[in-house]
């Protein structure tokens, strides 16, 4: 065995307890989601079902109206991420590249706003959305999530923007490019890793949020996945755990897909920055 293979084996042995702890909840979800209903509470408990009940996913999809909730979560998470980045990118660029009065105060304000929990502001947010007529509409969540993730996005982006050499933009200006052209053709391609990381964190935060969704949404037709799964457990006289686990397992798939897709974009951005 080569030294490199031995090191890899040693690393995997050291990381195996952590991997087991991380994957254990997913193993429980998968096992419960594939069990027939009568096998969930058998004693002693078993890991493997007597038969793989893939029909649990179909019955859950129809009984819980999972499709509309999935669509709502995708619309809210993607919309919030796009709105947040559309505002954060120019703000972060101005913070990293330009000088203006109150710049230090603005940067400190970004950190202070990160200390505020949405629970503290939930009543004020509800009153604001009620005055705008946006209660029980997905736009209320899109705007609220974008606002709460904005400070984090600006801080992350401006920290990375500051590490990009300004000489690259100045070289583009010397070649006759305008500021807008230098930003679009030189600066933004180099910032792809920052976009990928910020998008991942913003999307995941929006996807997993529960308190604001519970406050602002009223009808079952506008529920996101967090509320839909909660409604399958909270206040129910009978809990179908095989359906709950099937819904929870499916709810993790979009996050994994987005992370994998943006991770490839992150690698491409790093390679592009190396070439530049």
C-alpha positions, 0 to 999 in steps of 0.5 A, spaced: 500 500 500 502 506 497 503 512 503 498 516 500 493 510 500 495 509 507 494 516 509 487 516 506 485 510 510 487 513 516 483 519 515 477 515 513 478 511 520 479 518 524 473 521 520 468 515 521 465 516 527 463 523 525 460 520 519 456 515 522 453 521 527 452 525 521 448 519 517 445 516 522 438 521 522 438 520 514 439 512 516 433 512 520 429 517 516 430 512 510 429 506 514 422 508 517 420 511 510 421 504 507 417 500 512 410 498 512 406 502 517 405 496 521 412 495 522 414 502 525 413 500 532 414 493 532 419 491 538 424 489 538 425 494 532 428 492 526 433 496 521 431 493 515 423 492 513 420 486 511 419 489 504 421 496 501 414 500 501 416 505 496 408 506 495 409 510 502 412 516 498 406 516 493 401 516 498 404 521 502 405 525 496 397 525 495 395 525 502 399 531 504 399 535 498 406 535 498 407 538 491 404 545 492 409 545 498 415 543 494 413 548 489 412 554 494 419 552 498 422 552 491 419 559 489 421 562 496 428 560 497 430 561 490 426 568 489 429 570 496 436 568 494 436 572 487 433 578 491 438 578 496 444 577 491 441 583 487 442 587 492 448 585 496 452 585 490 452 592 488 453 594 496 458 589 497 462 592 491 461 599 493 464 597 500 470 593 498 472 598 492 469 605 494 471 610 499 465 614 502 463 617 509 460 612 514 463 606 511 466 603 518 459 604 521 456 601 515 460 595 516 459 595 524 452 595 522 452 589 518 455 585 524 450 588 529 444 586 525 446 579 525 445 579 532 438 580 532 434 573 531 427 573 527 423 571 533 425 578 536 422 582 530 416 577 528 411 581 531 413 588 527 414 584 521 407 581 521 404 588 522 409 591 517 406 585 512 399 586 514 399 593 512 402 592 506 397 586 504 402 581 504 400 576 509 399 569 507 402 571 500 409 568 498 412 575 497 412 576 504 417 570 505 421 572 499 422 579 502 423 578 509 428 572 508 432 576 503 432 582 508 434 577 514 440 574 509 442 581 506 447 583 512 450 576 511 451 576 504 454 583 503 459 581 509 461 575 505 461 578 498 465 584 500 470 580 504 472 576 498 471 582 493 476 586 497 481 580 496 481 581 488 486 585 486 484 592 483 490 592 478 485 587 474 480 592 473 485 598 472 488 594 466 481 593 463 480 601 464 487 602 460 484 597 455 478 602 454 473 598 458 468 602 462 467 601 469 461 597 468 464 592 462 470 591 467 465 589 473 461 584 468 467 581 464 473 581 469 470 582 476 464 578 477 467 572 473 473 572 479 467 572 484 464 566 482 466 562 488 463 568 493 457 567 489 457 560 490 458 560 497 453 566 499 448 562 495 448 556 498 448 559 505 442 563 503 438 558 500 439 553 505 437 558 511 431 560 507 429 553 505 429 551 513 426 557 516 420 555 520 418 561 525 417 567 520 413 562 515 408 560 521 407 567 522 406 570 515 402 564 512 395 562 513 392 557 508 394 550 507 395 552 499 401 557 501 405 552 506 412 551 505 415 544 506 417 546 513 410 548 515 407 542 511 411 537 515 409 540 521 402 540 520 403 532 519 405 532 526 403 538 530 396 537 532 394 531 528 390 525 532 394 520 528 401 521 526 403 517 520 410 516 521 412 513 515 409 519 511 413 524 515 419 520 514 418 520 507 416 527 506 422 529 510 427 525 506 424 528 500 425 535 503 432 534 503 433 532 496 433 539 493 438 542 498 443 537 496 442 538 489 443 545 489 449 544 494 452 539 488 450 544 483 453 550 486 459 546 488 461 545 481 460 552 480 465 554 486 470 549 483 469 553 476 470 559 479 476 558 483 479 555 476 477 561 472 481 566 478 487 562 477 487 563 470 486 570 471 
